[in-house]
Amino acid sequence: MTEEYAAQVLGRPVPKDRVDVLLDAVPARDRETRPEALARAERQRRRWATQVVVIDELARRACAQRSPRGAGNCATSHDGAAPEKRPTTALPTERDVADLGSIVAVALAHSPAARTLLEQLERDQQIPEEAAYDYYDRNRDRFLTPAELTRGADPFHETSDLLPYAQVREGILLELRRAAGRRAFFDWLDRARADVVYAPGYEHPGDPSHPDHEHRH
C-alpha cells in the first residue's frame, strides 16, 4: 500500500487520511482476539470505511453536477475533507441496515452530501395517482379504522371499514416517493462506482480479488 490515496474517482485521488478519520469515528464492530483474526478484521474495516468515504465523494460530485446551490448544501467545510466525524443524524437502525445495507446506511449517517442527494432524488420522484390508490387497495390491512383493528376485522372483507383514501393519500405518496428515491439512489451509486479505482488494501470488502473478501449485510 505505497499509494498516498485510498481510491481514485475519475482520476482524482481520495486521500487515505479521510478513511482514517472515519475509522476513528466509528468503533470497531468485530471483537476478535486472535492476532491473525484481528488483523483480518481491521483490514476489512479499512475497506468498509473506504466505501463510505467514496460514497461521500461521489455524492458531493453528483450534488455539484445537479446544481451549484445543491453542491453548497452537500459539501463539508472544505474541499477534500472527510465525511463528518460524528453523524448529524442517528446512527443506522437495524431496519436501515436491512433496507440499505450497512455501508450505504452508515454513509447516509455520516455524509451530508449523500443525505442531500437522497433527499433530492426523493423529491424528483413523480408518483402517479393510480399507483398510490393501487397501493391503498392492495394494502388494506394498513388502513383499517381503529375500531376495525380493535375487533380484529379481516381487512380484505368487503364490509371492513377503511380510513378514507383522501385521509391517507399524502402518507402513501410520501412512502412511495421515499422508496422510489432509494431505488434511484442505488441506481445512481451503481453507475457512479464504475468510475472508482481502489488502491491495494482498500478494495470493496466483498471483492473476490483479495484474500479477506466477504459478503455480508
N, C-alpha and C positions, 0 to 999 in steps of 0.2 A: 504494500500500500504506500507507494512512494509519491503518488499524486497529492497535490495540495487541495484537491476538491473531492467531494463525495460523489458528485454526479455532474453531468453537463446537460443543460437544456438549450437546444438549438445552438450548441457550441459555446454557450456561456456557462462558466463554472459555478457550482453551488459549493461554497467553502465547507470544509469539514467542521469548522467551529460552530456552524449552525446546527449540525447534528449533535455536537457535544452539549450545546445549550439545552436542547430538548431532552437529552439523556439525563442531565442534571435536574430537570424539572419534573420528570415522570419517574416515579420509583420503579425499581425492577419488580416484575411480576413473579419471575421464577425464583425459587428458593433452593437452588441446587447446592449441595455441599461438597460433592466430589470435584476435585480441581478440573478434571477434563470436562465434566458436565457443566460446571460453572463457566468455563472458558467458552464452550459452545453456546451457552445461553446468552452470554454477553455479546458474542459475535452476531447472533440472531437479533438481539435487542438493538444493536447498532444498525443493522439492515432495516429493521422495523422503523426506527426513528428516521432513517433516511427517506423512507417512503412518505412519512408525514411531512418532512421538510420539503420534499419535491412537490407534493400536492399543494403546499402553501405557495411555492414558487410558480407553479403552473397557474394557480388561481389568480395570483397577482397579475400575471401576464394577460390572462383572459379578461380580468376586470379592466385593465388598461386598454385592451382592444375594443371592449364594449363601449366605453365612454371615458373621457378624461376625468369627469366627476366621479364615476364609479371607481377609477383607479385610486383617487384620493381617499375614498371611503374604505378601500380594501387595504391599502398599504399600511405597514407598521411605521415606526418613527423615521427610518431611513432606508434607502435602497440597499438590498442585500442583507438586511438584518434577519435574525432568526424569527420564527413564529413567537408569539407571546410566551414569556417564560411561565406564566400562570394563566390558566384559562379564564376568560371573562364570563363564560357560561359554565354550568355544572359539568362535571366530568361525565362521560358517556354512561348511560344506564344500560342494564342488561338488554333491554329491548332495542336501544340504539345499536349496540354491538351486533345483535342478531340481525337487525334490518340492514345495517350499513356495512358491517364488517369492522373489526377493531381498528384497522388503520384509518379508514375514512372517518369513523366516529371520533377518533382522537384528533385527526386533522381538523375536523369541524370545531372541536372544543378549543383548539389552540391557535387556529389561523383565522384572523378577521377576514382575510381575503376569501377563504373557502366558504365561510358563512355568508358573506355578502353575495358571492357568486351563486350559491344555492338559493338564497332569497330572491335574487334577480331571476333565476331560472323558474322558480315557482310562480313569480308574478307574470312571467311570459306565457304561462300555460293558459290556453283557452279551452274551457270545458263546455261542450255542447249541453244545452238544457236537457236533451233526450238522454244523455249519458248520466246526468245527475238523477233524473227521475228513474231511470233503469236501475241505478244503484239503490235508490229508495225502495223500489219494488222487489228487488232480489234480496234485500237485507231487512226484511220486515221485522225480524227479531230485535233489531236495534232501535226500532221506533215505536214499540208498544207504549201505550199510555201507562202512567204509574199504576192505575187501577188494574189494568190487564196484567202487568208484571206481578202485582201482588197476588192475583188469583192463579198465576201460572198458566195463562192462556196460550194456546197454540198460535204463534204469530202468523202462520200461513193459512189459518182458517178464515174463510171469507167474512165471518161475523166479528172477528177480532178488531178492536179499536186501535188505530194507529194515530200517532201525532200527525197533524196535518203536514203535507209536503211543504207548504209555504212556510211553516214554522221551522222546519229543519233544513230547508234548502241551502241557506248560506253555509251551514256547517258541513253539509255534504260537498258543496263546491270547494270549500277550503281543504277538506280532506283529499278530494280527488286532485286538486291542484298541487297539494304537497306531494302526493305520490308520483304524479307526473313530473314534478320538478326534480324529485330524487332520481327518477329514471333518466331524465335529461342530464343530470349531474354525472351519473355513471357513464352515460354515452360520451359526454364531453371528456371525462377522465380517461376512458379507454383510448380515445383518439389522441389526446394530448400526451399520454405516456409514450407514444411511438417516437416522440422527439427527444426522449431521455436516454442518455448513455451513462452507465454507472461505473465508478471506479472499482477495482478489485477489492472485495471485502465489504462493499456497500450495495451489493445486488439485492433484489427482492428476496425476502425470507423464503419464498416458495420456489425460487429459481432453481431448477434441477441441475444447473451447471456448476453449483458449488456443493461441497460435501455435507454442509449443515442443513441443506434445504428441508423445509417442512411446509405443509399447507394446513392451516387451521384458522378458525374464526372465533 
